[in-house]
């Protein structure tokens, strides 16, 4: 996973599948990357072609953590398959999503 | 009039429709495309239909049989016989047709796109509902089978079709433009808009299906053709079909106070028991 910082915003990209096998790793790495001063998080899902409830749970947990700091997370460029799962679970109404 | 009906195997524009079953057995308003086609040919006066089908032929034969259901004599052609018929001039009193449209709606191509396949169903929905035994129009444009069970606080928005054995849970929303095929289960709060839910499909609580075809664990976006495989059974999955003995045993176990696991609850959901087999509208 690629981690970048820019004036209070953390951007996570090159994220593979977000499923039961690796969502814990994603959650831990993302939390570790939340330095002081980071309020918003961009999650680039353009390389993610599989997501399940564990992966969605990791995104929601991160949303809660960032929300407690007064920030928000944005999902960037989700693949069509990921967007379908976000829509199925109605999370497209919870997260700010930038499709292109 | 005798017909030779050519069944396409796979069509590049709609590959997902032939993943689970042969293309001509794709669900279409309570039946398969092929069954509707045979009904249409019978209504046009056909007596003998020669079928040229190659993809998963035994599955097609199991659905069609010898054609008695439509008062037809259906004969399956071998590829050699099919090639012979196609190479000669069509004699008077015979017709050759490719199953890329239904006889009931020749102006509507079925396989040009997923959206076209969906729109053909919407266009034929009132006519096919009128012909189907057990289907009734509960409010204008809302058709539900008598053997479906619909929670009193569910919303049905025209046009929509709710097939036989379908359960629509509390506060679910169906429509506009939605087709729920036979034996499917929409859990409470599920919302199905401009979509098709295929046969025997469980749609989880508070999910939203929009502009899509959901069948088993597959979710196909009708416009883009994107196909997502849903791995969480509580969101979208195929309903388990169990043997009579297993289902009976599970019923006995539930009867003595064990509510069972989630899959058991799906096989005989608590809502169905409360409904007592009544139509709840």
HADDOCK unambig.tbl for C-alpha pairs under 7 A between the chains (distance, minus, plus):
assign (segid A and resid 52 and name CA) (segid B and resid 231 and name CA) 6.41 0.50 0.50
assign (segid A and resid 52 and name CA) (segid B and resid 232 and name CA) 6.51 0.50 0.50
assign (segid A and resid 53 and name CA) (segid B and resid 232 and name CA) 6.70 0.50 0.50
assign (segid A and resid 80 and name CA) (segid B and resid 226 and name CA) 6.32 0.50 0.50
assign (segid A and resid 81 and name CA) (segid B and resid 226 and name CA) 6.41 0.50 0.50
assign (segid A and resid 81 and name CA) (segid B and resid 227 and name CA) 6.64 0.50 0.50
assign (segid A and resid 81 and name CA) (segid B and resid 228 and name CA) 5.14 0.50 0.50
assign (segid A and resid 84 and name CA) (segid B and resid 228 and name CA) 6.97 0.50 0.50
assign (segid A and resid 87 and name CA) (segid B and resid 208 and name CA) 6.42 0.50 0.50
assign (segid A and resid 88 and name CA) (segid B and resid 207 and name CA) 5.24 0.50 0.50
assign (segid A and resid 88 and name CA) (segid B and resid 208 and name CA) 4.70 0.50 0.50
assign (segid A and resid 88 and name CA) (segid B and resid 209 and name CA) 5.70 0.50 0.50
assign (segid A and resid 89 and name CA) (segid B and resid 207 and name CA) 5.12 0.50 0.50
assign (segid A and resid 89 and name CA) (segid B and resid 208 and name CA) 6.44 0.50 0.50
assign (segid A and resid 90 and name CA) (segid B and resid 207 and name CA) 6.46 0.50 0.50
assign (segid A and resid 90 and name CA) (segid B and resid 208 and name CA) 6.21 0.50 0.50
